[in-house]
Amino acid sequence: MMNLQVRHAHEVDERREHASRVVIPWLVRLRWGSLVALVVAAWAATMFWGVRLPLAPLAGLLAAMATTNAALTFQLRSPVPRRSVIGGALLLDAGLLTGIIYLIGGPLNPFSIVYLVGITMGAVALGHRWAVALAVVSILAYGLTFVYSRPFEFADPTLSGGILALHLYGMWVALAAAAGLIAHFVSRIAEALEQRERELTLSRAAAARSERLAALFALGAGAAHELATPLSTIRTAAIELERTLAGRPQTSSSIGNYVSVMRQEIDRCTAVLDGLSGRASAASATDVGIPLSTLLDDVKVRLGQPLAKRLEVTLPEDPCAVTAPVEPLCQVLVALLRNAFDASAPHQSVHLRVDQRPTLRVEVTDQGRGMAPDESARAGDPFFTTKAPGAGLGLGLFLARAFADQMGGSLEWRSAVGEGTSVVLDLPV
């Protein structure tokens, strides 16, 4: 229970950290936009409505906003922006807005609605507590302007009779400005946060696949270690049996053939166990340049003669050498082809198409029954298979996709019931 709580707290902190990274650039843009809007509003009030403004203190407040916003810009260079910096900037904005309202009309100033912009950004970026704190500070600060404020002054005293009309027009302008700011900035922030969340979800899925892959490799290495001794004993017994039969000419030739098949299958199992136990990892983990034709010949040998005859191969006009971890690549190709042959009828062929421009692109297409949408969605999960019980473990596509991810490539498949399946492996090699 404690571990779950710690994990949940870590995930919450991680989401808030992502939110901070997303919000700071938009907060900087919002404050520059607000600064420009306030300057334009002050100019319009002076030119069109004849309002006399205290220019010196007003210019001081605007300069403070510009200075703090320039300082906030430096936070963009920080890999982990602090949430307290964002909250402090929003609280400062509430204070600066209160100072502007105090200087220009007090509670009659219609731009008090702009408080809502900061509160909304705090709720989106910083969470419930910061939003409540910003709301309380804004309410108290605006309340003080009812007691302490500087009334409107007009260059022409006769214009003071139209103060109500000025207030109503100002409310309309302020509402339009606040609505535009909230609609634009908050929606863009929400989109950016959703994009971050999608990226985080994808990275978590990749990490989960890596963990499952490591667990499978550990399981395979353990199984290989346990099976190596009895398999070696069986191999030794098969060799001795073959020697014994060779010394008895009267023995039926069919028995000798059976023993030969046993030897071949034992050697095949030994090679598979070597790969699982990691004894072949030193050679397979190194990028080696190998001709494409040699790679495909190795794949055909591992498939066996019956399946190789049913394989149709399309190569590029000018094939070049493939530089990649050869052993894992060969195992992946064999796994994809075996899946295709298992899905196809005994008389049907499987098509292998290879392209090397600009990446190594391998497409395996079968003529099997295909997969339903729900089956296709789960096809890459470990231990999920559409084969008959005992015919497969459901690890082919999972391991192939893990190899593609490790190489910086991709593995995709298209399938429909009655139309077969096409698997495409893209590798930047």
VEXDREN-2710 file (C-alpha; in Angstrom, 1 decimal):
% VEXDREN-2710
k/r/px/py/pz
1/MET/0.0/0.0/0.0
2/MET/2.8/2.3/0.9
3/ASN/4.6/1.6/-2.4
4/LEU/1.4/2.5/-4.3
5/GLN/1.1/5.8/-2.5
6/VAL/4.8/6.6/-3.1
7/ARG/4.4/5.7/-6.8
8/HIS/1.2/7.8/-7.1
9/ALA/2.9/10.8/-5.4
10/HIS/5.9/10.4/-7.8
11/GLU/3.6/10.4/-10.8
12/VAL/1.8/13.5/-9.6
13/ASP/5.1/15.3/-9.1
14/GLU/6.2/14.2/-12.6
15/ARG/3.0/15.5/-14.2
16/ARG/3.4/18.8/-12.3
17/GLU/7.0/19.1/-13.5
18/HIS/5.8/18.5/-17.1
19/ALA/3.1/21.1/-16.6
20/SER/5.7/23.6/-15.4
21/ARG/7.8/23.1/-18.5
22/VAL/4.8/23.6/-20.8
23/VAL/3.3/26.6/-18.9
24/ILE/6.4/28.9/-18.5
25/PRO/6.7/29.7/-22.3
26/TRP/3.0/30.5/-22.5
27/LEU/3.2/32.5/-19.3
28/VAL/6.0/34.6/-20.7
29/ARG/4.0/35.2/-23.9
30/LEU/0.9/36.1/-21.9
31/ARG/2.7/38.7/-19.8
32/TRP/4.3/40.3/-22.9
33/GLY/0.9/40.4/-24.5
34/SER/-0.7/41.8/-21.4
35/LEU/2.0/44.5/-21.2
36/VAL/1.3/45.6/-24.8
37/ALA/-2.4/45.5/-24.2
38/LEU/-2.1/47.8/-21.1
39/VAL/0.0/50.3/-23.0
40/VAL/-2.6/50.4/-25.8
41/ALA/-5.4/50.7/-23.3
42/ALA/-3.7/53.6/-21.6
43/TRP/-3.1/55.3/-24.9
44/ALA/-6.8/54.8/-26.0
45/ALA/-8.1/56.1/-22.6
46/THR/-6.1/59.2/-23.0
47/MET/-6.8/59.9/-26.7
48/PHE/-10.5/58.9/-27.0
49/TRP/-12.0/59.4/-23.6
50/GLY/-9.8/62.2/-22.2
51/VAL/-8.8/60.3/-19.1
52/ARG/-5.9/61.9/-17.3
53/LEU/-3.5/59.1/-16.2
54/PRO/-0.7/59.2/-13.5
55/LEU/2.0/58.4/-16.1
56/ALA/5.0/58.1/-13.7
57/PRO/3.6/55.5/-11.3
58/LEU/1.8/53.7/-14.1
59/ALA/5.0/53.5/-16.1
60/GLY/6.8/52.2/-13.0
61/LEU/4.3/49.3/-12.7
62/LEU/4.6/48.5/-16.4
63/ALA/8.4/48.6/-16.1
64/ALA/8.2/46.2/-13.2
65/MET/6.2/43.7/-15.3
66/ALA/8.7/44.0/-18.1
67/THR/11.6/43.5/-15.8
68/THR/10.2/40.4/-14.1
69/ASN/9.1/38.9/-17.4
70/ALA/12.6/39.3/-18.7
71/ALA/13.9/37.5/-15.6
72/LEU/11.2/34.8/-16.1
73/THR/12.5/34.2/-19.6
74/PHE/15.7/32.9/-18.1
75/GLN/13.7/30.1/-16.5
76/LEU/13.1/28.7/-20.0
77/ARG/16.7/27.6/-20.0
78/SER/16.2/25.6/-16.8
79/PRO/15.7/21.8/-17.4
80/VAL/13.4/21.6/-14.4
81/PRO/11.5/24.9/-13.9
82/ARG/10.3/25.5/-10.4
83/ARG/6.5/25.7/-9.9
84/SER/7.1/28.3/-7.2
85/VAL/8.5/30.6/-9.9
86/ILE/5.2/30.3/-11.9
87/GLY/3.1/30.8/-8.9
88/GLY/5.2/33.8/-7.8
89/ALA/4.8/35.4/-11.2
90/LEU/1.0/35.0/-11.1
91/LEU/0.9/36.5/-7.6
92/LEU/3.0/39.4/-8.8
93/ASP/0.7/39.9/-11.8
94/ALA/-2.3/40.1/-9.3
95/GLY/-0.4/42.7/-7.3
96/LEU/0.5/44.7/-10.4
97/LEU/-3.0/44.6/-11.7
98/THR/-4.2/45.8/-8.3
99/GLY/-1.8/48.7/-8.5
100/ILE/-3.1/49.7/-12.0
101/ILE/-6.7/49.5/-10.8
102/TYR/-5.8/51.6/-7.8
103/LEU/-4.3/54.3/-10.0
104/ILE/-7.1/54.3/-12.6
105/GLY/-10.5/54.5/-11.1
106/GLY/-10.4/51.8/-8.4
107/PRO/-13.5/49.6/-8.4
108/LEU/-14.9/51.5/-11.4
109/ASN/-12.0/50.2/-13.5
110/PRO/-13.6/47.4/-15.6
111/PHE/-10.3/45.5/-16.1
112/SER/-10.7/43.7/-12.7
113/ILE/-12.0/40.8/-14.8
114/VAL/-8.4/40.1/-15.9
115/TYR/-7.8/38.6/-12.4
116/LEU/-9.6/35.5/-13.8
117/VAL/-6.9/35.0/-16.4
118/GLY/-4.2/34.4/-13.7
119/ILE/-6.5/32.3/-11.6
120/THR/-7.3/30.1/-14.6
121/MET/-3.7/29.6/-15.5
122/GLY/-2.8/28.7/-12.0
123/ALA/-5.6/26.1/-11.9
124/VAL/-4.4/24.6/-15.2
125/ALA/-0.7/24.6/-14.4
126/LEU/-0.3/24.5/-10.6
127/GLY/-3.2/22.7/-9.2
128/HIS/-6.0/23.3/-6.6
129/ARG/-4.0/24.9/-3.9
130/TRP/-2.3/27.5/-6.0
131/ALA/-5.6/28.3/-7.7
132/VAL/-7.3/28.9/-4.3
133/ALA/-4.4/31.0/-3.2
134/LEU/-4.5/33.2/-6.3
135/ALA/-8.3/33.5/-6.0
136/VAL/-8.0/34.6/-2.3
137/VAL/-5.2/37.1/-3.0
138/SER/-7.1/38.6/-6.0
139/ILE/-10.4/38.9/-4.1
140/LEU/-8.7/40.6/-1.1
141/ALA/-6.6/42.9/-3.3
142/TYR/-9.6/44.0/-5.4
143/GLY/-11.5/44.5/-2.2
144/LEU/-8.9/47.0/-0.9
145/THR/-9.5/49.2/-4.0
146/PHE/-13.0/49.9/-2.7
147/VAL/-11.3/51.7/0.3
148/TYR/-8.0/52.9/-1.2
149/SER/-8.1/54.1/-4.8
150/ARG/-7.5/57.1/-7.0
151/PRO/-10.7/58.2/-8.9
152/PHE/-10.9/58.9/-12.6
153/GLU/-9.6/62.3/-13.7
154/PHE/-10.6/63.8/-17.0
155/ALA/-8.8/66.5/-19.0
156/ASP/-12.1/68.1/-19.6
157/PRO/-14.3/68.1/-16.4
158/THR/-17.5/68.1/-18.5
159/LEU/-16.6/64.5/-19.6
160/SER/-17.0/63.2/-16.1
161/GLY/-20.7/62.9/-16.6
162/GLY/-20.2/60.1/-19.0
163/ILE/-18.2/57.9/-16.5
164/LEU/-21.0/55.3/-16.4
165/ALA/-20.9/54.9/-20.2
166/LEU/-17.1/54.7/-20.0
167/HIS/-17.4/52.0/-17.4
168/LEU/-19.8/50.0/-19.5
169/TYR/-17.7/50.3/-22.6
170/GLY/-14.7/49.3/-20.6
171/MET/-16.4/46.2/-19.2
172/TRP/-17.2/45.1/-22.7
173/VAL/-13.6/45.6/-23.8
174/ALA/-12.3/43.9/-20.7
175/LEU/-14.6/41.0/-21.1
176/ALA/-13.5/40.5/-24.7
177/ALA/-9.8/40.7/-23.8
178/ALA/-10.2/38.3/-20.8
179/ALA/-12.3/35.9/-22.9
180/GLY/-9.8/36.0/-25.7
181/LEU/-6.8/35.4/-23.4
182/ILE/-8.4/32.6/-21.5
183/ALA/-9.7/30.9/-24.7
184/HIS/-6.3/31.1/-26.5
185/PHE/-3.7/30.6/-23.9
186/VAL/-5.5/28.0/-21.7
187/SER/-6.6/25.9/-24.7
188/ARG/-3.1/26.0/-26.1
189/ILE/-1.7/25.0/-22.7
190/ALA/-4.2/22.2/-22.4
191/GLU/-3.2/20.9/-25.9
192/ALA/0.5/21.1/-25.0
193/LEU/-0.2/19.2/-21.7
194/GLU/-2.1/16.5/-23.6
195/GLN/0.8/16.1/-26.0
196/ARG/3.2/15.8/-23.0
197/GLU/0.9/13.2/-21.5
198/ARG/0.8/11.2/-24.7
199/GLU/4.6/11.3/-24.9
200/LEU/4.8/10.2/-21.3
201/THR/2.4/7.3/-21.9
202/LEU/4.4/6.1/-24.9
203/SER/7.6/6.3/-22.9
204/ARG/6.0/4.3/-20.1
205/ALA/4.8/1.7/-22.5
206/ALA/8.3/1.4/-24.0
207/ALA/9.7/1.0/-20.5
208/ALA/7.2/-1.7/-19.7
209/ARG/8.0/-3.6/-22.9
210/SER/11.7/-3.4/-22.0
211/GLU/11.0/-4.7/-18.5
212/ARG/9.0/-7.6/-19.9
213/LEU/11.7/-8.3/-22.5
214/ALA/14.4/-8.4/-19.8
215/ALA/12.2/-10.8/-17.8
216/LEU/11.8/-13.0/-20.8
217/PHE/15.5/-13.1/-21.4
218/ALA/16.2/-13.9/-17.8
219/LEU/13.6/-16.7/-18.0
220/GLY/15.1/-18.0/-21.3
221/ALA/18.6/-18.0/-19.8
222/GLY/17.5/-19.9/-16.8
223/ALA/15.6/-22.4/-18.9
224/ALA/18.6/-22.8/-21.2
225/HIS/20.9/-23.4/-18.2
226/GLU/18.6/-26.1/-16.8
227/LEU/18.0/-27.9/-20.1
228/ALA/21.6/-27.8/-21.3
229/THR/22.7/-30.8/-19.2
230/PRO/19.9/-33.2/-20.1
231/LEU/20.1/-32.2/-23.7
232/SER/23.8/-32.9/-23.7
233/THR/23.1/-36.3/-22.2
234/ILE/20.5/-37.1/-24.9
235/ARG/22.9/-36.0/-27.6
236/THR/25.7/-38.2/-26.3
237/ALA/23.2/-41.2/-26.1
238/ALA/22.1/-40.5/-29.7
239/ILE/25.8/-40.5/-30.9
240/GLU/26.5/-43.8/-29.2
241/LEU/23.3/-45.3/-30.6
242/GLU/24.3/-44.1/-34.1
243/ARG/27.7/-45.8/-33.7
244/THR/26.2/-49.0/-32.4
245/LEU/23.8/-49.2/-35.4
246/ALA/26.7/-48.4/-37.8
247/GLY/28.4/-51.6/-36.5
248/ARG/25.4/-53.7/-37.3
249/PRO/24.8/-53.9/-41.0
250/GLN/21.7/-56.0/-40.6
251/THR/19.9/-53.1/-38.8
252/SER/17.1/-51.6/-40.8
253/SER/18.1/-48.4/-42.7
254/SER/14.9/-46.7/-41.4
255/ILE/16.1/-46.9/-37.8
256/GLY/19.4/-45.2/-38.9
257/ASN/17.4/-42.5/-40.6
258/TYR/15.4/-41.9/-37.4
259/VAL/18.6/-41.6/-35.3
260/SER/20.0/-39.2/-37.9
261/VAL/16.9/-37.0/-37.6
262/MET/17.2/-37.1/-33.8
263/ARG/20.8/-35.9/-34.0
264/GLN/19.8/-33.0/-36.3
265/GLU/17.0/-31.9/-34.1
266/ILE/19.2/-32.2/-31.0
267/ASP/21.8/-30.0/-32.7
268/ARG/19.0/-27.5/-33.5
269/CYS/17.8/-27.4/-29.9
270/THR/21.4/-26.9/-28.7
271/ALA/21.8/-23.9/-31.0
272/VAL/18.6/-22.4/-29.7
273/LEU/19.6/-22.9/-26.1
274/ASP/23.0/-21.3/-26.9
275/GLY/21.2/-18.2/-28.1
276/LEU/18.9/-18.1/-25.1
277/SER/21.7/-18.6/-22.5
278/GLY/23.7/-15.7/-24.0
279/ARG/26.7/-17.8/-25.1
280/ALA/26.1/-16.4/-28.6
281/SER/25.5/-12.8/-27.4
282/ALA/29.1/-11.6/-27.8
283/ALA/29.1/-12.3/-31.5
284/SER/25.4/-11.3/-32.1
285/ALA/25.5/-8.0/-30.4
286/THR/28.1/-6.5/-32.7
287/ASP/27.2/-4.8/-36.0
288/VAL/28.6/-6.8/-38.8
289/GLY/28.5/-6.1/-42.5
290/ILE/26.9/-9.1/-44.3
291/PRO/25.7/-9.5/-47.9
292/LEU/22.0/-9.5/-48.2
293/SER/22.0/-12.8/-50.1
294/THR/24.1/-14.5/-47.4
295/LEU/21.7/-13.3/-44.8
296/LEU/18.7/-14.7/-46.7
297/ASP/20.5/-18.0/-47.3
298/ASP/21.1/-18.3/-43.6
299/VAL/17.4/-17.6/-43.0
300/LYS/16.4/-20.3/-45.5
301/VAL/18.7/-22.9/-43.9
302/ARG/17.1/-22.2/-40.5
303/LEU/13.6/-22.5/-42.0
304/GLY/14.3/-25.8/-43.5
305/GLN/14.0/-27.1/-47.0
306/PRO/10.2/-27.7/-47.1
307/LEU/9.4/-24.1/-46.0
308/ALA/12.2/-22.5/-48.1
309/LYS/10.6/-24.0/-51.2
310/ARG/7.4/-22.1/-50.5
311/LEU/9.2/-18.8/-49.9
312/GLU/9.0/-16.1/-52.6
313/VAL/11.7/-13.5/-52.3
314/THR/11.8/-10.0/-54.0
315/LEU/15.1/-8.2/-53.6
316/PRO/16.2/-4.7/-54.6
317/GLU/17.9/-4.3/-58.0
318/ASP/21.2/-3.4/-56.5
319/PRO/21.4/-5.1/-53.1
320/CYS/24.2/-4.0/-50.7
321/ALA/25.6/-5.4/-47.5
322/VAL/23.5/-5.1/-44.3
323/THR/25.4/-3.7/-41.3
324/ALA/23.5/-4.9/-38.2
325/PRO/23.6/-7.4/-35.3
326/VAL/23.3/-10.4/-37.7
327/GLU/22.2/-13.1/-35.3
328/PRO/19.3/-11.2/-33.7
329/LEU/18.2/-9.9/-37.1
330/CYS/18.3/-13.5/-38.5
331/GLN/16.3/-14.8/-35.6
332/VAL/13.7/-12.0/-36.1
333/LEU/13.3/-12.8/-39.8
334/VAL/13.0/-16.5/-39.1
335/ALA/10.3/-15.8/-36.4
336/LEU/8.3/-13.6/-38.7
337/LEU/8.5/-16.1/-41.6
338/ARG/7.5/-19.0/-39.4
339/ASN/4.5/-17.1/-38.2
340/ALA/3.5/-16.5/-41.8
341/PHE/3.9/-20.1/-42.7
342/ASP/2.0/-21.3/-39.7
343/ALA/-0.9/-18.9/-40.7
344/SER/-0.9/-20.2/-44.3
345/ALA/-2.1/-23.5/-45.7
346/PRO/0.5/-26.1/-46.7
347/HIS/0.0/-25.3/-50.4
348/GLN/0.2/-21.5/-50.0
349/SER/3.4/-19.5/-50.4
350/VAL/4.8/-16.6/-48.3
351/HIS/6.2/-13.5/-49.9
352/LEU/9.3/-11.8/-48.5
353/ARG/10.1/-8.4/-50.0
354/VAL/13.3/-6.5/-49.1
355/ASP/14.1/-2.9/-49.9
356/GLN/17.2/-1.0/-48.8
357/ARG/16.3/2.6/-49.7
358/PRO/16.6/4.6/-47.5
359/THR/16.3/2.1/-44.6
360/LEU/16.3/-1.7/-44.5
361/ARG/12.6/-2.5/-45.0
362/VAL/11.5/-6.1/-44.8
363/GLU/7.9/-7.0/-45.6
364/VAL/6.5/-10.5/-44.9
365/THR/3.1/-11.2/-46.4
366/ASP/1.1/-14.4/-46.0
367/GLN/-2.2/-15.7/-47.5
368/GLY/-3.6/-17.0/-44.2
369/ARG/-7.0/-16.3/-42.6
370/GLY/-5.9/-12.9/-41.2
371/MET/-6.7/-11.5/-37.8
372/ALA/-9.8/-9.7/-36.4
373/PRO/-9.3/-6.1/-35.2
374/ASP/-9.2/-7.2/-31.5
375/GLU/-6.6/-9.9/-32.3
376/SER/-4.5/-7.5/-34.3
377/ALA/-4.5/-5.0/-31.4
378/ARG/-3.1/-7.7/-29.1
379/ALA/-0.8/-9.4/-31.6
380/GLY/2.4/-7.7/-30.2
381/ASP/1.7/-8.7/-26.5
382/PRO/3.8/-11.4/-25.0
383/PHE/2.3/-14.9/-24.8
384/PHE/-0.7/-13.9/-27.0
385/THR/-1.1/-16.2/-30.0
386/THR/-3.9/-17.1/-32.5
387/LYS/-2.3/-20.5/-33.1
388/ALA/-3.7/-23.8/-31.8
389/PRO/-2.7/-24.7/-28.2
390/GLY/0.9/-25.9/-28.1
391/ALA/1.7/-24.6/-31.5
392/GLY/3.4/-21.4/-30.3
393/LEU/4.2/-19.3/-27.3
394/GLY/3.2/-15.9/-28.8
395/LEU/6.6/-14.3/-28.5
396/GLY/7.6/-13.8/-32.2
397/LEU/6.0/-10.4/-32.8
398/PHE/6.8/-9.2/-29.3
399/LEU/10.6/-10.0/-29.6
400/ALA/10.6/-8.7/-33.2
401/ARG/9.1/-5.4/-32.0
402/ALA/11.5/-5.2/-29.1
403/PHE/14.5/-5.7/-31.5
404/ALA/13.1/-3.0/-33.8
405/ASP/12.7/-0.5/-30.9
406/GLN/16.2/-1.3/-29.7
407/MET/17.6/-0.6/-33.2
408/GLY/15.6/2.7/-33.5
409/GLY/13.3/1.2/-36.1
410/SER/9.7/0.1/-36.1
411/LEU/7.5/-3.0/-36.6
412/GLU/4.0/-2.7/-37.9
413/TRP/1.4/-5.1/-39.3
414/ARG/-1.8/-5.0/-41.3
415/SER/-4.3/-7.8/-41.2
416/ALA/-7.9/-8.4/-42.0
417/VAL/-10.0/-11.6/-41.8
418/GLY/-9.8/-13.5/-45.1
419/GLU/-7.1/-11.2/-46.5
420/GLY/-4.0/-12.5/-44.8
421/THR/-1.4/-10.5/-42.8
422/SER/1.5/-8.2/-43.8
423/VAL/4.2/-7.4/-41.3
424/VAL/6.7/-4.6/-42.1
425/LEU/10.1/-4.3/-40.3
426/ASP/11.9/-1.0/-40.7
427/LEU/15.5/-0.7/-39.5
428/PRO/17.9/2.3/-39.9
429/VAL/20.8/0.1/-40.9
END
